[in-house]
Amino acid sequence: MEHRISQGQFVCLSLLLLAMQAAADPLLVKVPPGTFVLGADAPRQGPPTRMDMPAFAITATEITVGDYRAFVAATDYQPPAGCFDWQDGAFVDVPDSRWDDARHASSDALPVVCIRWADAVAYADWLSAADGARWRLPTEAEWEYAAKGANSASQPLTPDGACTFANLHDAASVQAGGPGLDPLPCDDGYAKTAPVGGRRANGFGLHDSLGNVTEWTSSCWRDAHDSPDADCSRHVARGGAWKDDLAQASTTSRVGLSEDFRSGYFGFRLVRER
């Protein structure tokens, strides 16, 4: 018996396949080879170290709720509940908070948050198995080189122009009772995370490298870039988030956190190796 589908069914199926393909294949940008100075002469950010970088491909945006939802649907993988989040005027542990609840996943275009380091690695492993290439978290050197976008300044943004490039603490988060920092002189309408790719890209084509969410890297924590002692129970996270002001959001600021840490301002992007 011959089975036919209607034009409407064909259109719906085509859109579904396109959505699945988009979720499985995040948009990449090619970062050119070059030389740059890693770090800055500041506590936990130095010493400044000159590095030669090969070309590599990295996702243009942070991995989204929609991207992660496709992974969970395909594998039944589920990150544990619980998230360090802004609630009732303070950052607290919220036991029932999840990556896919209404607080964090009102749109598939938002960056996925409340994700542990291991949850990001699991997503990368799934992508690797899906297309045969190796997907992974960037090293912190790769992250900083790509985030600078050929601009050597640790803080390339100014208060008047920052909102064009980054989702940081502004009037929208103040109105929502956000952190008590000096807000940027703008209102983007997003108290917390904003849809990825909505702001101008840097010189290498990356969006949101200095705002929206702080991003996991693959690198084990070192107190200094030249320290021989690596603590692999913690991993380096880079970049500012929606809660931060310009003093906190720079291309050289770094923190080292437990692999189990998850919060409403932590996400990730990936590197793809052929």
Secondary structure, DSSP 4 states (H G I P E B T S, - for coil): ------HHHHHHHHHHHHHHHHHHS--EEEEPPEEEEES-SSTTT-S-EEEEE--EEEESSPPBHHHHHHHHHHH---PPS-EEEEETTEEEEETT--TTSTTT-SSTTSBP-S--HHHHHHHHHHHHHHHSSEEEPPPHHHHHHHHHTT---S----TTTHHHH---S-HHHHHTT--SSPPPS---S-SS---TT-S---TTS-SSTTSSSEEEEEEEE-SSTT-S--EEEEEEEES--TT--TTT--SS-EEEEETT--BTTEE---EEE-
